[in-house]
């Protein structure tokens, strides 16, 4: 009698009357009968019997759900595979770069949940200048990106709030270089002063052609949350500016920040966005994202998880109009339903923090590996000093954060989808970036796989912002 092993990377997902098999090693997805699904759930070692036939075993072996390898042998093979995937990923990353320019730490809004609030008073007296940008391009770009052409660097504007009227001059200088090298330029903005930039936003290189803007739920909730320092509400102003940006053919991500107190009112906001012809606009991507509390910067007792968010929205939105976190995850995995050959799953690094050639530069000339860590001096990965780039040991530590060095992840059945999750969360919750903080991540991924299978979606939404800055 020949024994076979249930793959340690097999995820067995219950449906209504059947089971879904999702293999996190090769990406295969199959629906099987309830008895077979239950049998695989209860047994790690199987052989031909009254419970499983030879043909079933042959099929499951072909799909990778069963293997002739023991747990330890399969883990060893997975490590070899991840090593190859990561080598190819590093080669790909070596040919492109991302530069996020933090123009200043100042912001004209006073959102209670902002993770920069604890550091803003210490860092708000410095503004990036056009001379800084000239010096950056003349003396530092080639040192930051020694093997990458200037044409292959994406530029992002960040803050604080980057699109403040007083930053117009420095942004014009950034766009001068972006136009010269045909760079794409994006911005993460509250869009309260974006009208002062209406002539330099648009679809072409050398313009600001991607913008992310946030809305904090329905009008009433937003105006109590996303307010200026003198208490002026911003909902109507942002809505007006969204129309202007869409008319300019800017690709617009509209992020709806929600928490437990605001999610039930979400339908009111969607009615407004539908009436305003924003919801289905070809240049708008509207999605819901729960607030998070990475640095314990505020009282987060009303914050909710991605899965809780999805469960509530599924009940209130049976037509599936609202893009909640599980649906967004499903969108990114929908290709699995159509792929017939090649490598299905290949994610070995979570985000910009551990991806080479990705930097945030602030007006002090300090470098950071993550936009959420900016302004925290102990988390700098380097500085621009007298024409030289001086890196700290943290830079190399971050670059080691791939699945290969996350022992907790290598045996996980969704490792190549998750890639170890957020390093910031790992440090804040587990005191070590190499000790991943999984929370409900695996459950979310399996729910997304189930969602993909049920909806059989074909449309995939992705861009470099999603890859590099997944928490935005």
C-alpha positions as a Markdown table, in Angstrom:
| # | Residue | x | y | z |
|---|---|---|---|---|
| 1 | Unk | 0.0 | 0.0 | 0.0 |
| 2 | Unk | 1.4 | 3.4 | -1.0 |
| 3 | Unk | 0.9 | 6.3 | 1.3 |
| 4 | Unk | 0.5 | 9.9 | 0.1 |
| 5 | Unk | 0.6 | 13.1 | 2.1 |
| 6 | Unk | -1.8 | 15.9 | 2.1 |
| 7 | Unk | 0.2 | 19.0 | 1.1 |
| 8 | Unk | 1.0 | 21.3 | 4.0 |
| 9 | Unk | 0.2 | 24.1 | 1.5 |
| 10 | Unk | -3.3 | 22.8 | 0.8 |
| 11 | Unk | -6.1 | 25.0 | 2.1 |
| 12 | Unk | -9.5 | 23.2 | 2.4 |
| 13 | Unk | -12.3 | 25.8 | 2.3 |
| 14 | Unk | -15.9 | 24.8 | 3.0 |
| 15 | Unk | -18.6 | 25.9 | 0.6 |
| 16 | Unk | -22.3 | 25.2 | 0.9 |
| 17 | Unk | -22.4 | 21.6 | -0.1 |
| 18 | Unk | -18.8 | 21.1 | -1.4 |
| 19 | Unk | -15.3 | 22.0 | -0.6 |
| 20 | Unk | -12.8 | 24.2 | -2.3 |
| 21 | Unk | -9.1 | 23.1 | -2.5 |
| 22 | Unk | -6.6 | 26.0 | -2.9 |
| 23 | Unk | -3.0 | 25.1 | -3.1 |
| 24 | Unk | -0.8 | 27.9 | -1.8 |
| 25 | Unk | 2.3 | 26.4 | -3.4 |
| 26 | Unk | 1.2 | 26.3 | -7.1 |
| 27 | Unk | -2.1 | 28.3 | -7.0 |
| 28 | Unk | -4.4 | 25.4 | -8.2 |
| 29 | Unk | -8.0 | 25.8 | -7.2 |
| 30 | Unk | -10.5 | 22.8 | -7.4 |
| 31 | Unk | -14.0 | 22.1 | -6.1 |
| 32 | Unk | -14.5 | 18.6 | -4.7 |
| 33 | Unk | -17.3 | 16.7 | -3.0 |
| 34 | Unk | -18.1 | 17.2 | 0.6 |
| 35 | Unk | -17.0 | 13.7 | 1.6 |
| 36 | Unk | -13.7 | 14.1 | -0.1 |
| 37 | Unk | -13.1 | 17.5 | 1.4 |
| 38 | Unk | -13.9 | 16.3 | 4.9 |
| 39 | Unk | -11.7 | 13.2 | 4.4 |
| 40 | Unk | -8.7 | 15.4 | 3.4 |
| 41 | Unk | -9.4 | 17.7 | 6.3 |
| 42 | Unk | -9.2 | 14.9 | 8.8 |
| 43 | Unk | -6.2 | 12.9 | 7.4 |
| 44 | Unk | -2.6 | 14.0 | 6.8 |
| 45 | Unk | -1.7 | 10.6 | 5.2 |
| 46 | Unk | -4.0 | 8.9 | 2.7 |
| 47 | Unk | -4.0 | 5.7 | 0.6 |
| 48 | Unk | -6.4 | 4.1 | -1.8 |
| 49 | Unk | -9.4 | 3.0 | 0.2 |
| 50 | Unk | -13.2 | 3.1 | 0.3 |
| 51 | Unk | -12.9 | 6.8 | 1.1 |
| 52 | Unk | -10.6 | 7.8 | -1.8 |
| 53 | Unk | -10.2 | 6.1 | -5.2 |
| 54 | Unk | -7.1 | 5.7 | -7.3 |
| 55 | Unk | -8.4 | 8.2 | -9.9 |
| 56 | Unk | -9.0 | 10.8 | -7.1 |
| 57 | Unk | -5.5 | 10.3 | -5.8 |
| 58 | Unk | -4.1 | 10.7 | -9.3 |
| 59 | Unk | -6.0 | 13.9 | -9.8 |
| 60 | Unk | -5.0 | 15.3 | -6.4 |
| 61 | Unk | -1.4 | 14.4 | -7.1 |
| 62 | Unk | -1.4 | 16.1 | -10.4 |
| 63 | Unk | -2.9 | 19.3 | -8.9 |
| 64 | Unk | -0.4 | 19.2 | -6.0 |
| 65 | Unk | -3.0 | 18.8 | -3.3 |
| 66 | Unk | -1.4 | 15.4 | -2.5 |
| 67 | Unk | 2.3 | 14.8 | -2.5 |
| 68 | Unk | 4.7 | 11.9 | -2.1 |
| 69 | Unk | 6.9 | 14.2 | 0.1 |
| 70 | Unk | 6.7 | 14.3 | 3.9 |
| 71 | Unk | 6.1 | 17.6 | 5.6 |
| 72 | Unk | 9.8 | 18.2 | 6.1 |
| 73 | Unk | 10.6 | 17.3 | 2.5 |
| 74 | Unk | 7.9 | 19.6 | 1.1 |
| 75 | Unk | 9.0 | 22.5 | 3.3 |
| 76 | Unk | 12.6 | 22.0 | 2.0 |
| 77 | Unk | 11.3 | 22.1 | -1.6 |
| 78 | Unk | 9.2 | 25.2 | -0.9 |
| 79 | Unk | 12.3 | 27.0 | 0.5 |
| 80 | Unk | 14.2 | 26.2 | -2.7 |
| 81 | Unk | 11.2 | 27.5 | -4.8 |
| 82 | Unk | 10.9 | 30.7 | -2.8 |
| 83 | Unk | 14.6 | 31.3 | -3.2 |
| 84 | Unk | 14.3 | 31.1 | -7.0 |
| 85 | Unk | 11.2 | 33.3 | -6.9 |
| 86 | Unk | 12.9 | 35.9 | -4.8 |
| 87 | Unk | 16.0 | 36.0 | -7.0 |
| 88 | Unk | 13.8 | 36.7 | -10.0 |
| 89 | Unk | 11.9 | 39.3 | -8.0 |
| 90 | Unk | 15.1 | 41.1 | -7.0 |
| 91 | Unk | 16.2 | 41.2 | -10.7 |
| 92 | Unk | 12.9 | 42.7 | -11.6 |
| 93 | Unk | 13.1 | 45.3 | -8.8 |
| 94 | Unk | 16.7 | 46.2 | -9.8 |
| 95 | Unk | 15.4 | 47.6 | -13.1 |
| 96 | Unk | 12.9 | 50.1 | -11.6 |
| 97 | Unk | 12.6 | 52.5 | -8.7 |
| 98 | Unk | 10.1 | 54.4 | -6.7 |
| 99 | Unk | 10.8 | 57.8 | -5.1 |
| 100 | Unk | 8.3 | 59.3 | -2.6 |
| 101 | Unk | 9.0 | 62.9 | -1.9 |
| 102 | Unk | 7.7 | 64.1 | 1.5 |
| 103 | Unk | 7.4 | 67.8 | 0.8 |
| 104 | Unk | 6.8 | 68.7 | 4.5 |
| 105 | Unk | 5.2 | 67.2 | 7.6 |
| 106 | Unk | 2.7 | 70.0 | 7.8 |
| 107 | Unk | -1.0 | 69.3 | 7.1 |
| 108 | Unk | -4.0 | 71.7 | 7.0 |
| 109 | Unk | -6.3 | 69.0 | 8.5 |
| 110 | Unk | -6.6 | 67.7 | 12.0 |
| 111 | Unk | -7.7 | 64.1 | 11.6 |
| 112 | Unk | -7.8 | 62.4 | 15.0 |
| 113 | Unk | -6.3 | 59.1 | 13.7 |
| 114 | Unk | -3.3 | 60.4 | 11.8 |
| 115 | Unk | -0.2 | 58.4 | 12.6 |
| 116 | Unk | 2.0 | 61.5 | 12.0 |
| 117 | Unk | 0.4 | 63.5 | 14.7 |
| 118 | Unk | 2.8 | 62.4 | 17.5 |
| 119 | Unk | 5.8 | 63.6 | 15.4 |
| 120 | Unk | 4.4 | 66.6 | 13.5 |
| 121 | Unk | 5.3 | 69.2 | 16.1 |
| 122 | Unk | 8.9 | 68.1 | 16.0 |
| 123 | Unk | 9.2 | 68.1 | 12.2 |
| 124 | Unk | 6.9 | 70.8 | 11.0 |
| 125 | Unk | 9.4 | 73.6 | 10.5 |
| 126 | Unk | 11.1 | 72.3 | 7.3 |
| 127 | Unk | 9.8 | 72.6 | 3.8 |
| 128 | Unk | 11.2 | 70.9 | 0.7 |
| 129 | Unk | 12.4 | 73.6 | -1.8 |
| 130 | Unk | 13.1 | 73.7 | -5.6 |
| 131 | Unk | 16.8 | 74.0 | -4.8 |
| 132 | Unk | 16.5 | 70.7 | -2.8 |
| 133 | Unk | 14.9 | 69.0 | -5.9 |
| 134 | Unk | 17.7 | 70.4 | -8.2 |
| 135 | Unk | 20.3 | 69.1 | -5.7 |
| 136 | Unk | 18.5 | 65.7 | -5.5 |
| 137 | Unk | 18.6 | 65.2 | -9.3 |
| 138 | Unk | 22.1 | 66.7 | -9.8 |
| 139 | Unk | 23.9 | 64.9 | -7.0 |
| 140 | Unk | 21.9 | 62.1 | -5.4 |
| 141 | Unk | 19.7 | 60.3 | -7.9 |
| 142 | Unk | 22.5 | 58.3 | -9.5 |
| 143 | Unk | 23.8 | 57.3 | -6.1 |
| 144 | Unk | 20.3 | 56.2 | -4.9 |
| 145 | Unk | 19.6 | 54.4 | -8.1 |
| 146 | Unk | 23.0 | 53.5 | -9.6 |
| 147 | Unk | 21.7 | 50.9 | -12.0 |
| 148 | Unk | 18.4 | 52.5 | -13.0 |
| 149 | Unk | 17.7 | 55.1 | -15.6 |
| 150 | Unk | 15.9 | 58.2 | -14.5 |
| 151 | Unk | 13.1 | 57.2 | -16.9 |
| 152 | Unk | 12.3 | 54.1 | -14.8 |
| 153 | Unk | 11.7 | 55.9 | -11.5 |
| 154 | Unk | 8.1 | 56.6 | -10.4 |
| 155 | Unk | 7.5 | 59.7 | -8.3 |
| 156 | Unk | 5.0 | 60.1 | -5.5 |
| 157 | Unk | 4.2 | 63.3 | -3.6 |
| 158 | Unk | 3.5 | 62.8 | 0.1 |
| 159 | Unk | 3.3 | 64.7 | 3.4 |
| 160 | Unk | 1.8 | 65.9 | 5.7 |
| 161 | Unk | -0.3 | 67.3 | 2.9 |
| 162 | Unk | 1.7 | 67.7 | -0.4 |
| 163 | Unk | -0.9 | 69.6 | -2.4 |
| 164 | Unk | -0.8 | 72.7 | -0.3 |
| 165 | Unk | -0.8 | 76.0 | -2.2 |
| 166 | Unk | 2.6 | 77.0 | -0.7 |
| 167 | Unk | 4.2 | 73.8 | -2.3 |
| 168 | Unk | 3.3 | 74.9 | -5.8 |
| 169 | Unk | 6.8 | 76.0 | -6.6 |
| 170 | Unk | 8.6 | 72.9 | -5.5 |
| 171 | Unk | 6.0 | 70.7 | -7.2 |
| 172 | Unk | 6.5 | 72.5 | -10.5 |
| 173 | Unk | 10.2 | 71.8 | -10.2 |
| 174 | Unk | 9.5 | 68.1 | -9.6 |
| 175 | Unk | 7.2 | 68.0 | -12.6 |
| 176 | Unk | 10.0 | 69.7 | -14.7 |
| 177 | Unk | 12.2 | 66.7 | -14.2 |
| 178 | Unk | 9.3 | 64.3 | -14.5 |
| 179 | Unk | 8.5 | 65.8 | -17.9 |
| 180 | Unk | 12.1 | 65.5 | -19.0 |
| 181 | Unk | 12.3 | 61.9 | -18.0 |
| 182 | Unk | 8.6 | 60.9 | -18.8 |
| 183 | Unk | 8.0 | 59.9 | -15.2 |
| 184 | Unk | 4.6 | 59.1 | -13.8 |
| 185 | Unk | 3.8 | 61.3 | -10.8 |
| 186 | Unk | 1.3 | 60.4 | -8.1 |
| 187 | Unk | 0.1 | 62.1 | -4.9 |
| 188 | Unk | -1.5 | 61.1 | -1.7 |
| 189 | Unk | -3.6 | 64.1 | -0.8 |
| 190 | Unk | -6.6 | 65.3 | 1.2 |
| 191 | Unk | -7.4 | 67.4 | -1.9 |
| 192 | Unk | -8.7 | 70.4 | 0.0 |
| 193 | Unk | -6.3 | 72.8 | -2.0 |
| 194 | Unk | -6.0 | 70.8 | -5.2 |
| 195 | Unk | -7.7 | 73.5 | -7.2 |
| 196 | Unk | -4.5 | 75.5 | -7.1 |
| 197 | Unk | -2.9 | 72.7 | -9.1 |
| 198 | Unk | -5.6 | 72.2 | -11.7 |
| 199 | Unk | -3.4 | 73.2 | -14.6 |
| 200 | Unk | -0.7 | 70.7 | -13.8 |
| 201 | Unk | -2.8 | 67.6 | -13.1 |
| 202 | Unk | -3.8 | 65.3 | -15.9 |
| 203 | Unk | -3.0 | 62.1 | -17.8 |
| 204 | Unk | 0.4 | 62.9 | -19.3 |
| 205 | Unk | 3.9 | 62.3 | -18.1 |
| 206 | Unk | 5.2 | 65.4 | -16.4 |
| 207 | Unk | 1.8 | 66.0 | -14.8 |
| 208 | Unk | 0.3 | 64.7 | -11.6 |
| 209 | Unk | -1.7 | 61.8 | -13.1 |
| 210 | Unk | -2.6 | 59.7 | -10.1 |
| 211 | Unk | -4.1 | 60.9 | -6.9 |
| 212 | Unk | -5.4 | 59.2 | -3.8 |
| 213 | Unk | -8.0 | 61.1 | -1.7 |
| 214 | Unk | -9.8 | 59.9 | 1.4 |
| 215 | Unk | -13.4 | 60.4 | 2.6 |
| 216 | Unk | -14.3 | 59.5 | 6.1 |
| 217 | Unk | -17.7 | 58.0 | 5.5 |
| 218 | Unk | -21.0 | 59.9 | 5.0 |
| 219 | Unk | -21.2 | 63.7 | 5.0 |
| 220 | Unk | -21.9 | 64.1 | 8.8 |
| 221 | Unk | -19.2 | 61.6 | 9.9 |
| 222 | Unk | -16.6 | 63.0 | 7.5 |
| 223 | Unk | -17.3 | 66.6 | 8.7 |
| 224 | Unk | -16.7 | 65.5 | 12.3 |
| 225 | Unk | -13.6 | 63.6 | 11.5 |
| 226 | Unk | -11.7 | 65.0 | 8.5 |
| 227 | Unk | -11.7 | 68.7 | 9.6 |
| 228 | Unk | -9.3 | 71.6 | 9.5 |
| 229 | Unk | -7.6 | 72.9 | 12.6 |
| 230 | Unk | -10.2 | 75.6 | 13.0 |
| 231 | Unk | -13.0 | 73.1 | 12.7 |
| 232 | Unk | -14.1 | 73.9 | 9.1 |
| 233 | Unk | -15.9 | 70.9 | 7.4 |
| 234 | Unk | -14.4 | 69.6 | 4.2 |
| 235 | Unk | -16.9 | 67.1 | 2.6 |
| 236 | Unk | -18.4 | 69.5 | 0.0 |
| 237 | Unk | -15.0 | 71.0 | -0.9 |
| 238 | Unk | -13.5 | 67.5 | -1.5 |
| 239 | Unk | -16.5 | 66.4 | -3.5 |
| 240 | Unk | -16.2 | 69.4 | -5.7 |
| 241 | Unk | -12.5 | 68.8 | -6.2 |
| 242 | Unk | -13.1 | 65.2 | -7.0 |
| 243 | Unk | -15.2 | 66.3 | -10.0 |
| 244 | Unk | -12.5 | 68.7 | -11.1 |
| 245 | Unk | -9.8 | 65.9 | -11.0 |
| 246 | Unk | -12.0 | 63.4 | -12.9 |
| 247 | Unk | -12.7 | 66.0 | -15.5 |
| 248 | Unk | -8.9 | 66.4 | -15.9 |
| 249 | Unk | -8.7 | 62.6 | -16.5 |
| 250 | Unk | -6.6 | 61.9 | -13.4 |
| 251 | Unk | -6.7 | 58.3 | -12.2 |
| 252 | Unk | -8.3 | 58.8 | -8.8 |
| 253 | Unk | -8.3 | 56.4 | -5.9 |
| 254 | Unk | -11.1 | 57.3 | -3.5 |
| 255 | Unk | -10.5 | 55.7 | -0.2 |
| 256 | Unk | -13.3 | 55.6 | 2.2 |
| 257 | Unk | -12.0 | 55.4 | 5.8 |
| 258 | Unk | -14.4 | 53.6 | 8.1 |
| 259 | Unk | -14.7 | 52.4 | 11.7 |
| 260 | Unk | -17.4 | 50.7 | 13.7 |
| 261 | Unk | -19.3 | 54.0 | 14.2 |
| 262 | Unk | -19.4 | 54.9 | 10.5 |
| 263 | Unk | -19.8 | 51.7 | 8.5 |
| 264 | Unk | -23.6 | 51.5 | 9.0 |
| 265 | Unk | -24.0 | 54.9 | 7.3 |
| 266 | Unk | -21.9 | 53.9 | 4.3 |
| 267 | Unk | -25.0 | 53.5 | 2.1 |
| 268 | Unk | -25.7 | 57.3 | 2.5 |
| 269 | Unk | -22.3 | 58.0 | 1.0 |
| 270 | Unk | -22.7 | 55.6 | -1.8 |
| 271 | Unk | -26.0 | 57.2 | -2.7 |
| 272 | Unk | -24.2 | 60.5 | -2.9 |
| 273 | Unk | -21.4 | 59.2 | -5.0 |
| 274 | Unk | -23.9 | 57.5 | -7.3 |
| 275 | Unk | -26.0 | 60.6 | -7.7 |
| 276 | Unk | -22.8 | 62.6 | -8.4 |
| 277 | Unk | -21.8 | 60.1 | -11.1 |
| 278 | Unk | -18.5 | 59.4 | -9.3 |
| 279 | Unk | -19.1 | 55.8 | -8.3 |
| 280 | Unk | -19.0 | 54.4 | -11.8 |
| 281 | Unk | -16.7 | 57.0 | -13.4 |
| 282 | Unk | -14.0 | 55.3 | -15.6 |
| 283 | Unk | -11.2 | 57.3 | -13.9 |
| 284 | Unk | -12.4 | 56.6 | -10.3 |
| 285 | Unk | -11.7 | 53.6 | -8.2 |
| 286 | Unk | -13.8 | 53.7 | -5.0 |
| 287 | Unk | -13.0 | 51.4 | -2.1 |
| 288 | Unk | -13.5 | 51.0 | 1.6 |
| 289 | Unk | -10.6 | 50.6 | 4.1 |
| 290 | Unk | -10.8 | 50.3 | 7.8 |
| 291 | Unk | -8.7 | 52.7 | 9.8 |
| 292 | Unk | -5.6 | 51.2 | 11.4 |
| 293 | Unk | -3.6 | 52.0 | 14.5 |
| 294 | Unk | -0.1 | 50.9 | 13.7 |
| 295 | Unk | 1.6 | 53.2 | 16.2 |
| 296 | Unk | -1.1 | 53.2 | 18.8 |
| 297 | Unk | -1.4 | 56.9 | 18.0 |
| 298 | Unk | -5.1 | 57.1 | 19.1 |
| 299 | Unk | -7.8 | 55.2 | 20.9 |
| 300 | Unk | -8.6 | 52.5 | 18.4 |
| 301 | Unk | -11.4 | 50.8 | 20.3 |
| 302 | Unk | -13.9 | 51.6 | 17.4 |
| 303 | Unk | -11.5 | 50.3 | 14.7 |
| 304 | Unk | -12.6 | 47.0 | 13.0 |
| 305 | Unk | -10.8 | 44.3 | 11.1 |
| 306 | Unk | -10.9 | 43.7 | 7.3 |
| 307 | Unk | -13.0 | 40.6 | 7.8 |
| 308 | Unk | -15.5 | 42.3 | 10.1 |
| 309 | Unk | -15.8 | 45.1 | 7.5 |
| 310 | Unk | -16.4 | 42.7 | 4.7 |
| 311 | Unk | -19.1 | 40.8 | 6.7 |
| 312 | Unk | -21.0 | 43.9 | 7.5 |
| 313 | Unk | -20.8 | 45.2 | 4.0 |
| 314 | Unk | -21.9 | 41.9 | 2.4 |
| 315 | Unk | -25.1 | 42.1 | 4.4 |
| 316 | Unk | -25.9 | 45.7 | 3.6 |
| 317 | Unk | -24.7 | 45.5 | -0.1 |
| 318 | Unk | -25.9 | 42.2 | -1.7 |
| 319 | Unk | -25.3 | 43.6 | -5.2 |
| 320 | Unk | -21.5 | 43.8 | -4.5 |
| 321 | Unk | -21.1 | 47.4 | -5.4 |
| 322 | Unk | -18.9 | 48.4 | -2.5 |
| 323 | Unk | -15.3 | 47.3 | -2.7 |
| 324 | Unk | -14.5 | 46.1 | 0.8 |
| 325 | Unk | -11.1 | 44.6 | 1.7 |
| 326 | Unk | -11.9 | 41.0 | 1.0 |
| 327 | Unk | -13.4 | 41.9 | -2.4 |
| 328 | Unk | -10.3 | 44.0 | -3.2 |
| 329 | Unk | -8.1 | 41.0 | -2.3 |
| 330 | Unk | -10.4 | 38.8 | -4.5 |
| 331 | Unk | -9.9 | 41.3 | -7.4 |
| 332 | Unk | -6.2 | 40.9 | -7.1 |
| 333 | Unk | -6.5 | 37.1 | -7.1 |
| 334 | Unk | -9.1 | 36.7 | -9.9 |
| 335 | Unk | -6.4 | 35.9 | -12.4 |
| 336 | Unk | -6.1 | 32.5 | -10.7 |
| 337 | Unk | -9.4 | 31.4 | -12.3 |
| 338 | Unk | -8.0 | 31.9 | -15.8 |
| 339 | Unk | -4.3 | 31.1 | -15.6 |
| 340 | Unk | -3.4 | 27.8 | -17.4 |
| 341 | Unk | 0.3 | 27.7 | -17.2 |
| 342 | Unk | 3.3 | 29.4 | -15.7 |
| 343 | Unk | 3.9 | 30.6 | -12.1 |
| 344 | Unk | 0.6 | 31.5 | -10.4 |
| 345 | Unk | 1.9 | 32.7 | -7.0 |
| 346 | Unk | 5.1 | 34.5 | -6.6 |
| 347 | Unk | 4.9 | 37.2 | -3.9 |
| 348 | Unk | 8.0 | 36.9 | -1.7 |
| 349 | Unk | 8.1 | 40.5 | -0.3 |
| 350 | Unk | 5.2 | 42.4 | 1.2 |
| 351 | Unk | 5.8 | 46.1 | 0.3 |
| 352 | Unk | 8.2 | 48.9 | -0.4 |
| 353 | Unk | 9.9 | 48.5 | 3.0 |
| 354 | Unk | 11.6 | 45.4 | 1.9 |
| 355 | Unk | 11.8 | 46.0 | -1.9 |
| 356 | Unk | 15.1 | 47.5 | -3.2 |
| 357 | Unk | 15.2 | 51.0 | -4.8 |
| 358 | Unk | 12.2 | 52.3 | -2.9 |
| 359 | Unk | 12.8 | 55.4 | -0.8 |
| 360 | Unk | 10.9 | 58.1 | 1.0 |
| 361 | Unk | 12.9 | 61.4 | 1.3 |
| 362 | Unk | 11.8 | 64.1 | 3.6 |
| 363 | Unk | 12.9 | 67.8 | 3.5 |
| 364 | Unk | 15.7 | 67.1 | 6.0 |
| 365 | Unk | 17.3 | 64.8 | 3.5 |
| 366 | Unk | 16.5 | 61.8 | 5.6 |
| 367 | Unk | 15.6 | 58.5 | 3.9 |
| 368 | Unk | 12.9 | 56.0 | 5.1 |
| 369 | Unk | 11.9 | 52.6 | 3.8 |
| 370 | Unk | 8.2 | 53.0 | 4.7 |
| 371 | Unk | 5.8 | 55.9 | 4.4 |
| 372 | Unk | 4.3 | 55.1 | 7.8 |
| 373 | Unk | 7.7 | 55.4 | 9.5 |
| 374 | Unk | 8.7 | 58.8 | 8.3 |
| 375 | Unk | 9.8 | 61.3 | 10.9 |
| 376 | Unk | 10.8 | 58.7 | 13.4 |
| 377 | Unk | 14.5 | 59.2 | 13.5 |
| 378 | Unk | 15.3 | 55.8 | 14.9 |
| 379 | Unk | 13.7 | 54.3 | 11.8 |
| 380 | Unk | 15.7 | 56.2 | 9.2 |
| 381 | Unk | 17.5 | 54.0 | 6.6 |
| 382 | Unk | 19.8 | 56.8 | 5.5 |
| 383 | Unk | 20.5 | 60.4 | 4.9 |
| 384 | Unk | 21.7 | 62.7 | 2.1 |
| 385 | Unk | 24.8 | 64.4 | 3.4 |
| 386 | Unk | 27.2 | 66.7 | 1.5 |
| 387 | Unk | 26.7 | 64.9 | -1.8 |
| 388 | Unk | 26.9 | 61.4 | -0.4 |
| 389 | Unk | 24.2 | 58.9 | 0.5 |
| 390 | Unk | 24.9 | 57.5 | 4.0 |
| 391 | Unk | 22.8 | 54.4 | 4.8 |
| 392 | Unk | 22.1 | 53.0 | 8.2 |
| 393 | Unk | 22.2 | 49.3 | 9.0 |
| 394 | Unk | 18.4 | 49.3 | 9.0 |
| 395 | Unk | 18.4 | 49.5 | 5.2 |
| 396 | Unk | 20.0 | 46.1 | 4.8 |
| 397 | Unk | 17.9 | 44.6 | 7.6 |
| 398 | Unk | 14.8 | 45.6 | 5.7 |
| 399 | Unk | 16.0 | 44.2 | 2.5 |
| 400 | Unk | 16.4 | 40.8 | 4.2 |
| 401 | Unk | 12.7 | 40.7 | 5.1 |
| 402 | Unk | 11.6 | 38.2 | 2.5 |
| 403 | Unk | 9.8 | 34.9 | 3.0 |
| 404 | Unk | 13.2 | 33.3 | 3.0 |
| 405 | Unk | 13.9 | 34.9 | 6.4 |
| 406 | Unk | 10.5 | 34.6 | 7.9 |
| 407 | Unk | 10.5 | 31.1 | 9.4 |
| 408 | Unk | 7.0 | 31.5 | 10.6 |
| 409 | Unk | 5.8 | 32.1 | 7.1 |
| 410 | Unk | 7.7 | 29.4 | 5.2 |
| 411 | Unk | 5.4 | 26.7 | 6.4 |
| 412 | Unk | 2.2 | 28.7 | 6.0 |
| 413 | Unk | -0.2 | 27.6 | 3.3 |
| 414 | Unk | -0.8 | 31.2 | 2.1 |
| 415 | Unk | 2.7 | 32.5 | 2.3 |
| 416 | Unk | 3.0 | 33.3 | -1.5 |
| 417 | Unk | -0.1 | 35.5 | -1.3 |
| 418 | Unk | 0.7 | 37.2 | 2.0 |
| 419 | Unk | 4.5 | 37.5 | 1.9 |
| 420 | Unk | 4.8 | 38.1 | 5.6 |
| 421 | Unk | 2.4 | 41.0 | 6.0 |
| 422 | Unk | 3.4 | 44.4 | 7.2 |
| 423 | Unk | 6.8 | 44.9 | 8.9 |
| 424 | Unk | 5.5 | 47.9 | 10.8 |
| 425 | Unk | 2.8 | 45.8 | 12.4 |
| 426 | Unk | 5.3 | 43.1 | 13.2 |
| 427 | Unk | 7.5 | 45.5 | 15.0 |
| 428 | Unk | 4.7 | 47.2 | 16.9 |
| 429 | Unk | 2.9 | 44.0 | 17.9 |
| 430 | Unk | 5.7 | 41.4 | 18.1 |
| 431 | Unk | 8.7 | 43.6 | 18.6 |
| 432 | Unk | 10.6 | 42.2 | 15.6 |
| 433 | Unk | 10.0 | 42.7 | 11.9 |
| 434 | Unk | 11.0 | 39.1 | 11.4 |
| 435 | Unk | 8.2 | 37.9 | 13.7 |
| 436 | Unk | 5.2 | 38.5 | 11.5 |
| 437 | Unk | 1.9 | 39.8 | 12.9 |
| 438 | Unk | -0.6 | 37.7 | 11.0 |
| 439 | Unk | -3.8 | 38.7 | 12.9 |
| 440 | Unk | -6.7 | 37.6 | 10.6 |
| 441 | Unk | -4.6 | 37.7 | 7.4 |
| 442 | Unk | -4.9 | 34.0 | 6.5 |
| 443 | Unk | -8.7 | 34.0 | 7.1 |
| 444 | Unk | -9.0 | 37.0 | 4.9 |
| 445 | Unk | -7.1 | 35.4 | 2.0 |
| 446 | Unk | -9.1 | 32.2 | 2.2 |
| 447 | Unk | -12.3 | 34.3 | 2.2 |
| 448 | Unk | -11.0 | 36.1 | -0.9 |
| 449 | Unk | -10.3 | 32.8 | -2.7 |
| 450 | Unk | -13.9 | 31.7 | -1.9 |
| 451 | Unk | -15.2 | 35.0 | -3.1 |
| 452 | Unk | -13.2 | 34.7 | -6.4 |
| 453 | Unk | -14.5 | 31.2 | -7.0 |
| 454 | Unk | -18.1 | 32.2 | -6.3 |
| 455 | Unk | -18.0 | 35.3 | -8.4 |
| 456 | Unk | -15.5 | 34.0 | -11.0 |
| 457 | Unk | -14.3 | 37.6 | -11.4 |
| 458 | Unk | -12.2 | 38.5 | -14.4 |
| 459 | Unk | -11.4 | 42.1 | -13.8 |
| 460 | Unk | -8.2 | 42.7 | -11.9 |
| 461 | Unk | -7.3 | 46.1 | -10.4 |
| 462 | Unk | -3.7 | 46.7 | -9.6 |
| 463 | Unk | -1.1 | 49.4 | -9.8 |
| 464 | Unk | 2.3 | 50.2 | -8.4 |
| 465 | Unk | 0.6 | 52.0 | -5.5 |
| 466 | Unk | -1.1 | 48.8 | -4.4 |
| 467 | Unk | 2.1 | 46.9 | -4.6 |
| 468 | Unk | 4.3 | 49.3 | -2.8 |
| 469 | Unk | 1.9 | 50.9 | -0.4 |
| 470 | Unk | -0.7 | 48.3 | 0.4 |
| 471 | Unk | -2.0 | 50.1 | 3.6 |
| 472 | Unk | -2.9 | 53.3 | 1.7 |
